[in-house]
Every structure is written in structure tokens, then in C-alpha cells.
Amino acid sequence: MNKRLIGVGAISMIAIAGVLISLFGTTTDQNAQDGTLSREGTSGSVASWVSDAATVSQLMKEVDLVVKVRVINEPTARIVRSELPMVDEQGTEIIGTKIDEMTFSDTEFEVLEVYFGKPLEKITVMQTGGMDPKNPDLRSEMRDDPLYNIGEEYVLFLVDISGDPVQAPDRELYRIVNPYGRYKIEGQNVASYGERKEGVAVPMTLDELITQIEETP
């Protein structure tokens, strides 16, 4: 009898993290678009996010914290294990369970400026993917939320998930709203990781981004 895994538990776990996995595979490039970033030669996964906010005003409706930050430590990977049901070929009968493992990473940032939310000096932000603790040569990451690197600066639109029973039962932790809530700073320019949507204009400079944040009620 053929068996297939129902990823209900995994989907629920990633929903807590802020993203629903729709496909896991290997990607070799991401087309560059105006106002977005691209990466080449990256092994990762494709995802659809819980939030579809794209503009600054839309993002601001969902955030607990908006900050300008600098990465001060490499992402720290951890494995979250969950027990998932397995069903028969017809998908009608549960025939057992299987332990699923998923990698997440936590990155520590120095807070340079707070635009919205409580004042903080440092924060930790989680994301899906990371270096395999069992094999450092293996690296997985989300195509639209790649792993952070020391020294990079961002404006992040964050949701507070402190106390989450899976990701942060006894600590303070944040996640981005979605890739549109992650703006990488390059000099006076900024670029989000969200794919361009027709009719949606995103800020292209740091001043423009800050102005839109401050002008949002």
C-alpha cells in the first residue's frame, strides 16, 4: 500500500511562523524586478504567505514593530519536529504518523531606529530555513526571504510572536509580515523582497519609505 504524507501539521507550524509552504524544491535564480531583490544560485523553497499586504499603509495595519536594524550575528538554525498523520493512497484513511523536521533560523539585530512600536536596543527575528545543524554544507532558505548576513541593514515590518507555543514559548521573538515588509538598505536606496504587483508602487528610497511610514495613520 502506497503512503503519502499529509502536511497539515507542517502547514500549521509554518503558519505560526508567518508563511505557508506551497512547494519545496531547488531554485537557481529569481528574476530581478523594479523595487525588488534577486538572488542567483540559491537552493530554496517557494511559498505563499499568510499576509498579502504590499504597500506601506497595508503593512502598517498588521505590524507590532517597524524598525531600522543592522544584522549583528549570523542566523542560528534550529530544528522543529512535529508528528504528522499519514493517509492511504485514496486520502481517506489515516494509517499512521510520521515525524517531520523543519529548519528555522533566528537572527539578532541591533536596532538603529524605531519608527513604530516600543523602544528596543536589540531584537531577534525568525525565518524559515537555515544551515542544517547536522550538515553545515546544506543550506535551505526561502527564495523571497533569504537568510540574513552580518552587516546588512534593513527596515523591517514585524509581528510580535513572543510566547508562541512552537516558536517562542519562553522568549521574545519577531517575524516579518511578509517579503514586502523586508526592505534592504543600500545607501539611500531601498528594495523589498516582494515580487512586483501590477498597480502597486513601493518606495525606492529610504526617505520615501520613512515618509510613507510616518504618514500612515
N, C-alpha and C positions, 0 to 999 in steps of 0.2 A: 504494500500500500504506500503510495506516494504521500509525502507530507510537505506542507508548506507552513511558513511561519506567519502568523497574524501579528502585525506590528502595532497593535493597539497600545500596548504598554510603552513601547518606544516613542510612539507619536505623542502620547500624553506627557512623557518625560520631556520631550523637546518642546512641546507647547509651553511647559513651565519655563523653559529657557528662552522662549520668545520666538521659536521658529518651528515649522512643521516640515519634516523631511519628506520630499516627494520622490526623490531619486538619488541614489548614491552611486557614484562612478568616478571615472577619471576624465578630467578636462585638460586640454592643452593650451587653451587661450580663451580670452574674453574680449570681444570686440570693444574697442575704445569708442566712447560716445561723449558728446559735449557735456561737460559738467560731471562726468563720472570717471572712475579709475579703471584701469585694466591690468591684468596680470597674465603672464605667459609661463608655460611650463609648470603649472601648478596642479597637483593632484588634489581633487576636492569633490564636493558634492553640490548638487543643485537643490535649492529649497524654495518653498513658498512660505512667506512669513505671515504670522498671525495678524499683524497690522499692515494696512495698505496706505498709511499716511505717507505723503510725498512732499508736500510743501511745508515750510516752516510753521505756518499757522496750524496746519493739521497735526504736525508732530507735537506742538506745544500743548495740544489738548490731551495728550497721553503721557506726558513726562512727569517725573518727580524731581528731576535734576537736569540742568543744562550747564555744561562746564567746558572751559578750555583746559586741556590737560597735556602732559608730556609723559611718555612711557618711561618708567624708571627701572623696571625689571622685566626680564623675559617672561613670556607666558608660562605658567606652571600647569602641567597637564595632570588630569585625574580621571579615573575610570568610574563610571556609574553603572552599576549592574542592576538588572531588573528581570523578573521572571515573567515570560510571555507565554500565552496559550498557543498551542499548535492544533490545527484542524485537519480534517481529511481532505482528499483531493476535491471533493464537492464543496468544501467550505461550510458544511452543515453540522459537523460533529467535532467537539473538542476531544482530541486523542492524547493529550499530554501537555507538557510545558517545556520551555527551553530558556536557559539563561542567556540574556542579551547583554552585551557590553558596549558602551558608548563613551567616547573620549570627549571631555570638556577641558577648557583651559581658563585659568584666572590670571589676569594681568593687573599689575599695580601701577597706578598713575599718580603723578604729582599734580595737584590742582593749581592751575595758574590763575584762573579767574572763574567766578561763579556768576552766571547770567540769570539763573532761576533755581530756587531751592535753597537748602540750608548750607551754611558755610562749612567747607571741609578742606583739609590740607592734603589728604590722600584718599584715594578710592580704589576699590578692586572691581573690575568688570569681567564678567564671564562671557565665554563664547563657545560654540560647538566646534570640536576639532582640537588638534594639538599633536605634539610629539608622542608617539607610543612609548609609555614608560618601560615596556618590555623590550622595545627595539627602537632606539633613538634615531635610526636611519629612516624610519617610517613616519611620515608626516601627513596628516589629513586636515583639511580646512574647508570652510565654506567659501565658494567662489566669490560671493558678494559680501563676505565678512572674513577676510583673510586674517591670519594671526598677526598680532602687533609686533613691532620691533623697537628695541630701546632707542630713545631719542626722538621718535616720531611725535608730532604734535597734532592734536585733533580738537574739534568742537564736537562733543558727544551729547546726544539727546537720550537720557537714560530713564529706565524704570527701576524702582527700588524693589528688589526681590528678597530683601533680608528676611530671614525666618522661614523661607520656603523649605518645606519638609524634605525635598530631594536635593536641591542645590545649595541651600544655606540655612540649615536648621538652627545653627547657633552662631551666626556671624552676619556682618553687613556685606551685602553684595548687590551689584547692579548689572543690568544688561541694556544694550541699545534697543530702541523701539523697533528699528529695522535698518537696513542699509542706508536709507535716506537720512537716518539720524546719526550717521557717522561721516563727518566732514574732515578730510585730511588737509592740514595747513601746509602750503608750500609758499613761503614768503608772504605776500599779500593776497595770494590766491587760495581758494578752497575748492575741493571736489568731493562730492558724495560718492558712495559706493552703490547707490541705487541706479537701476537702469533708467534711461531717459523715457519719460512718458509723453505722448503727444499732448500738447497744450499745457504742459506743466513746466514752468520756469523755476529753476533752482538757483540759489545765489552762486556767483562765480568768484567773489572776492570776500575777504574776511570782514571788511567794513559793511558790505551789503548783507552778509549773514547776520552780523551783530545787530544791524539796524532792524532787520525783519524780526529778530527775537525780541528786541526791546519794544517794537511797535505792536506786537501781538498782545491783545487784552488778556 
